Amino acid sequence: MDGLEGRQVWHNYWDKLLTYEKSYLARVNYVHQNPVKHGLVRVANQYAWCSAAWFERVARPAQVKTIYSCKIDRLEVADNFEPLAVFQKS
């Protein structure tokens, strides 16, 4: 819109430098648990557009346990998503 050639605009994009392994692992867990948090499914691996089911199939059990044990309640992630009632499952 500003006429500058080659500029890319990313809608709703935040860049975050992750400097700690636990921070990275917690964010992987956050991504998997996000559909659960918003009431779309009861278990993350049930959400069709989530990598949780794939991750649970291909990762070693110790990896799954480690990532799913990472706490996500202290992450500072902008998340104001409001799912439409038609997409929520009971």
N, C-alpha and C positions, 0 to 999 in steps of 0.2 A: 504494500500500500504506500510505502514511502518512496518507491521508485528505485531503491538500491538493488542492483543486480546481484544475484547469488545469495541473498539473505534468506535464511530459513527461520520460520517462526514455529515454536513448539508450544502448543496449547497445553496448559496445566502441567508443565514440566519443571522439575526442580532437580538441580544437580547437587549431589551430596558426596563429599569426600569421606570415605570410610577408612579410618585409620586403625581400627581394632578388629581383630578376628571375631570377637563376640558380638560386636555391633553388626558386622556383616551377617553372621548366622542368625541373629535376632531378626534382621530385616527379611531374610529368607522365610523364617517362620511367620513373620507378619504378613507377607504376601500370601502364604498358604492359608492363614487363618482369617484373612479379610472377608471372604464370602460368609464365613461363620459369624463374624462380628456383626455383619449387616443383615443377618437373618435369612440369607438366601438358601443355605443348607445347614444341616446340623453337624456334619463332619466335612472337613475341607476336601477330602478326596472324592466327594460326591458332586462337586461343582465342575461342570463340563469344561469351563474355560480356565481352570486352575491347574498348575503343574504338580499339585500335591499327589495325585494318584500315580502319575508317572514317577515322581521322586520316590514314593514308597515302593514301587516295583523294582527300580533299578539301583537304588542306593543300598549300601550295606545297612543292616539293622542298627549298628552302632551309630552310623551317620544320622539316620532318621531320629533315633533317640536323642542324640546330641542337639540337633536343630530344633526338634519339638520341645526340648526342655529349656530353650532360651526364652527368657521373659520378654514380652513385647509391651508390657504396660507402661514402661518408662520411655519408650521411643517417642520422639517428637516428630510425628508425621502429619502433615496437613491432610485431613480426611473428612470432608464434609459431605460425602456421598449419601444420598437418600434413595434407596431402591424403590422402584415403583411397586405398589402392592401387587400388581399382576405377576411380578416375577418372584415374589416371596413364596417360600414353601412352608407349610406348617409341620 
